[in-house]
């Protein structure tokens, strides 16, 4: 299935970003209906519904958090333990 929004991406982890995206879509829907553009209003109403469902209702945070970082702390950066090379 094609995902228009990938909720597993780290960009969507903070709640405020997800709320801001849904709020922007809802405001743009209101702008279109206020300007009497019914077709665009319906399109953005569907976008708002999809974004709110994907980012708020069915969102499950992934458990892979800080596993990618920390390699330099283990001495794998090419230097000694104190950070000097040589």
C-alpha positions in Angstrom: 0.0 0.0 0.0 1.3 3.5 -0.9 2.0 5.7 2.1 1.7 9.4 1.5 2.9 10.0 5.1 5.4 7.7 6.7 4.7 7.9 10.4 7.8 5.9 11.2 10.1 8.7 9.9 11.9 10.5 12.8 10.5 13.8 11.7 7.1 12.9 12.9 8.2 11.8 16.4 7.4 15.0 18.2 3.7 15.6 18.9 3.9 19.3 18.2 5.0 18.7 14.6 2.2 16.2 14.0 -0.3 18.6 15.5 1.1 21.5 13.4 0.7 19.5 10.2 -2.9 18.6 10.9 -3.7 22.1 12.0 -2.2 23.6 8.8 -4.3 21.2 6.7 -7.4 22.1 8.6 -6.8 25.8 8.3 -6.1 25.4 4.5 -9.4 23.5 4.2 -11.2 26.4 5.9 -9.6 28.9 3.6 -10.7 27.0 0.6 -14.3 26.7 1.8 -14.3 30.4 2.8 -13.2 31.3 -0.7 -16.1 29.2 -2.0 -13.8 26.8 -3.7 -15.8 23.6 -2.9 -13.8 21.2 -4.9 -10.5 22.3 -3.3 -12.2 22.4 0.0 -13.2 18.7 -0.4 -9.8 17.7 -1.5 -8.1 19.3 1.5 -10.8 17.9 3.8 -9.7 14.5 2.6 -6.0 15.4 3.1 -6.8 16.7 6.6 -8.7 13.5 7.5 -5.8 11.3 6.1 -3.2 13.4 8.0 -5.1 13.3 11.2 -5.7 9.6 11.0 -2.1 8.7 10.1 -0.4 11.2 12.5 -2.7 11.3 15.4 -5.3 8.4 15.6 -3.3 5.4 14.3 0.2 6.7 15.2 2.4 4.3 17.1 5.9 5.5 18.0 8.6 3.2 16.9 11.0 1.8 19.5 14.2 2.5 17.5 15.3 5.7 19.2 19.0 6.3 19.9 20.5 3.1 18.6 22.2 4.7 15.7 24.2 7.2 17.8 26.9 6.4 20.3 29.5 4.7 18.1 32.1 7.4 18.7 31.7 6.9 22.5 32.9 3.4 22.2 36.3 4.3 20.8 35.4 3.4 17.2 36.2 6.9 15.9 39.8 6.0 15.2 41.5 7.5 18.2 42.2 6.6 21.8 39.6 6.6 24.5 40.2 10.2 25.4 39.5 11.3 21.8 43.1 12.0 20.7 44.6 10.3 17.7 47.9 8.7 18.5 
